[in-house]
């Protein structure tokens, strides 16, 4: 009985210990698909902006500004995730 209670408590906090290989593989596949979709969208956006007549320097500046913003926002967001955890940090 005590073992069952401890198991239930730890299962909620330590999912990776009790996840099957197929569940973990599904998470990795979904993450890979998400990253692939984001990269493909970025490629289409850059081609679209070039076709619309924007100079290549402006398109490059847009991407530099976007990734620069991500670098600047990294530290505050990382502290929020460290403080509240990844699951609760998505609500902030």
C-alpha positions in Angstrom: 0.0 0.0 0.0 2.8 2.4 0.9 4.7 1.4 -2.2 1.7 2.2 -4.3 1.2 5.6 -2.8 4.9 6.5 -3.2 4.8 5.2 -6.8 1.7 7.4 -7.6 3.4 10.5 -6.1 6.7 10.0 -7.9 5.0 9.1 -11.2 3.5 12.6 -11.5 6.8 14.4 -10.8 9.2 12.0 -12.6 7.4 11.1 -15.8 10.6 10.1 -17.6 11.4 7.3 -15.2 8.2 5.5 -16.0 7.6 6.4 -19.7 7.9 3.7 -22.3 10.3 4.0 -25.2 7.4 4.6 -27.6 6.1 7.5 -25.6 9.5 9.2 -25.4 10.0 8.5 -29.2 6.7 10.1 -29.9 7.8 13.2 -28.0 11.0 13.4 -29.9 9.3 12.9 -33.3 6.7 15.7 -32.5 9.5 18.0 -31.5 11.4 17.3 -34.7 8.3 17.9 -36.8 7.7 21.2 -35.0 11.3 22.4 -35.6 11.2 21.3 -39.3 7.9 23.2 -39.8 9.4 26.3 -38.2 12.5 26.2 -40.4 10.4 25.6 -43.5 8.2 28.5 -42.7 11.3 30.7 -42.2 12.5 29.6 -45.6 9.2 30.4 -47.2 9.0 33.8 -45.5 12.5 34.8 -46.7 11.7 33.7 -50.3 8.4 35.6 -50.2 10.0 38.8 -49.0 12.6 38.6 -51.7 9.9 38.0 -54.4 8.0 41.0 -53.1 11.1 43.1 -53.9 12.6 43.7 -50.5 16.4 43.9 -50.6 18.4 40.9 -49.3 19.9 43.1 -46.6 16.5 43.9 -45.2 15.5 40.3 -45.1 18.7 39.5 -43.3 18.1 42.3 -40.9 14.7 40.9 -40.1 16.2 37.6 -39.2 19.1 39.2 -37.2 16.5 41.2 -35.3 14.4 38.1 -34.6 17.2 36.0 -33.4 18.7 38.9 -31.5 15.4 39.3 -29.6 15.5 35.6 -28.8 19.0 35.9 -27.3 17.9 38.9 -25.2 14.7 37.3 -24.0 16.6 34.0 -23.1 17.8 35.0 -19.6 14.5 36.2 -18.2 12.5 33.3 -19.7 15.1 30.8 -18.5 14.8 32.2 -14.9 11.0 31.8 -15.1 11.3 28.2 -16.3 13.9 27.5 -13.5 11.6 29.0 -10.9 8.2 27.6 -11.8 9.1 24.6 -14.0 8.5 24.1 -17.7 4.9 23.0 -17.4 3.7 26.0 -15.3 6.0 28.4 -17.2 4.0 28.0 -20.3 1.1 29.9 -18.6 3.2 32.9 -17.8 
